[in-house]
C-alpha cells in the first residue's frame, strides 16, 4: 500500500522500462555498425580513387615526356607511392617539381598507410608486388563487402 505523498516506481514498472530500453538498444547496434561500415567503404573508395588518379596523372606526364626519360621496366609508371608525394623534377626546368599527391592516404580498413601494390608486369589479381613500378593499388584487408566481394578487389 502506498501513501499519497510517496512517489516511485514499482518493480514491475522498472522491469518493463528496462526491457523496452534493452530492445531499443539491441535494434540500434546493428544500424550503428552498418553506418560505420558504409563510412569506411566510402573512405576506401575515395582513397583508391585519389591514388589511382595520381598514378594516371604521373603516367600521362611520363608519356608526354615531361618527366624525362622513363626508367627501365617502369613503363612510365612511378617506382613507388612515395615518388608521387615527393614529386618529380620536370624535364627542361632547373628546379620545378610536380607533386601528384600531398600525402599517401590512410587505408581505412587496415588503419595503416601500407597499401598492396601491383606493377604492370604482375598478374591482374596478384597479391604480391613485383617491384618494377606501381600500376595499381589495393587494400590489404581480408574483409568482404556487404555484396560478398573482397575489399582487395575494389
C-alpha positions, 0 to 999 in steps of 0.5 A: 500500500502506498501513501499519497505523498510517496512517489516511485516506481514499482518493480514491475514498472522498472522491469518493463522500462528496462526491457523496452530500453534493452530492445531499443538498444539491441535494434540500434547496434546493428544500424550503428555498425552498418553506418560505420561500415558504409563510412569506411567503404566510402573512405576506401573508395575515395582513397583508391580513387585519389591514388589511382588518379595520381598514378594516371596523372604521373603516367600521362606526364611520363608519356608526354615526356615531361618527366624525362626519360622513363626508367627501365621496366617502369613503363612510365609508371612511378617506382613507388607511392612515395615518388608521387608525394615527393614529386618529380623534377620536370624535364627542361626546368632547373628546379620545378617539381610536380607533386601528384599527391600531398600525402599517401592516404590512410587505408581505412580498413587496415588503419595503416598507410601500407597499401598492396601494390601491383606493377604492370608486369604482375598478374591482374589479381596478384597479391604480391608486388613485383617491384618494377613500378606501381600500376595499381593499388589495393587494400590489404584487408581480408574483409568482404563487402556487404555484396560478398566481394573482397575489399582487395578487389575494389 
